[in-house]
Amino acid sequence: MELNDVTRELDLQKMLLNGESISEIVQRWEVKVFELEGMVADRDAAIRAQQQRIGELKQAATRGGGELSSNESIISQQAATKTDPATLAHLKRIIHQCSRSPTDEQYAQLVKFICDVLHLPSDDSLVLMEQLKHHTPRYPNSQALR
């Protein structure tokens, strides 16, 4: 058993002694894992976008440099807005998590991810979040969704 494993076990025992239920601990850890998965997916998407941009710049440089033509610019914009399987899988995971145990933090994360995928400016993201707060029922099993 490694030191990290022992430390985690001791932390778990402390939480149990302090009266926290195992379900609360598991839920807190699930949220942390979910946040970390989101961060990793965001970084992966940023890396892919940077690699794509580097490839486009290399191609432009080998063609004699200069600026991209209007057709090349449109193609690069279309490529940037396509959603890859990893992005769709991450979005599906966020939606699934929100449908199981919705929290304000998870709704915020869902809206942020949707806005990132759609390349919405921050002003539109804030407007979307406010609209969802007013029009989304607090619990997904409410009458409004039936």
N, C-alpha and C positions, 0 to 999 in steps of 0.2 A: 504494500500500500504506500503510495507516495504522500509527500507532505501536503500537497493540495487536496488530496482525497480526505486526509485526516482533518484538515482545516475545515473543509466543507461539512464533514460529519459533525464536528464540534459546533459549528454554526447552527446546523440543523437541530442539534440537541438543545442549544441555548434557546432557540426560537420555540421549541416544544415546551421547555420549562417555563418560558414567559407566557404561556397560554395561547400561543398561536396554533390554529388548527393546521393540519397537514394540507388541507385543500387551499387555505390562504397562502401557504408557503409555495405550493405548486403553482398556483395562479400567478403569484408574483414572479416566479422563475420563468413561467411561460411567457409573461409579458417581456421580461428581459431578453429571452431568447428571440422572441418575435421582433423586438427592436433591433437586436444585433443582425438578424437575418435581413431586415430592411436596410440597415446600413451597408451590409455587404452587397446586396442587390443594387443599391444606389451607386456604390463605388464601381461595381462591375459595369453598370450602364455608362458611367462617366468614362471609364477606361476604354470601353468599346467605341464610344463616340470620339474620344481622342485618337484612338488608333485609326479610325475611319478618316478623320480629318488629316492625320499625318499621311495616310496613303493618298488622299486626294492632292495634298500639297506636293508629295513626291512625284505624282503623275503630272501635275501642272509644271513642275520644275523640269522634268525630262522632255516635255513638249516645247520647251523654250521659255518657260517662265510666264510672267504676265498674269493677268487676272483671268478668272474663269469666265467662259462665255455664258450667256444667259441660259442656254440649254444645260450646260454643266452645273450651273447654280441651281436650276430647278431640280435636276436629278439628285444633287447632293441634299437638297432640302427634303425631297421625298424619301431618300434613304434615312435621313435623320429622324423622320416622323414615323417610320415603320416600327411596329412593336415586334420585338424578337420573342422567342419562346420563353426565355428566362424572365423577361419583363411581365409577360402574360401570366406566368406561373406565380410570380411574386404578387401580382394584383389579385389573382384568384385566392392566394393564401390570406391576404389582408381582408378580402371580402368575407371569406369563410370565418376568419377569426372574429370579425365584427358581428357576424350573424349568430355566433355561439354565445359570446359574452360581451356585448357592446359596452365600451367605456368611452368617455369623452376623448381620451388620449388616442384610442384606436380609430375613432371617427376622424380626428385631426390627421392621423397618419394616413388614413385612406384618402382623404381629400388632398393632402399634400402629394401623395403618389399619383393620383389621377391628374392633378394639375401639372406635375412634372412630365407625365407621359404626353399630355396634350400641349406642353410648352406654354402654359398660361402664365401671364405676368403675375407678380405678387398681389397686385390690387384685385385682379379677378379671383385669385385664390381666396383672399379675405372675404370677398362678396359671396363666393360659393359657400364658404364655411358658415357665414352668418345665415344664408338661406337654408342650409341644411339644419342648422340649429332650430330654426323656427318651423320647418316643415317636416322634420323627421321625428317620428314617435320615439320616445325614450326606449321602449322595449319592442323588439321586432315582432313579437307575437300579439301586438295590439290589434284592435278591430280595424284600424285604418289600412292595414296591409292585406286584409282578407277580401 
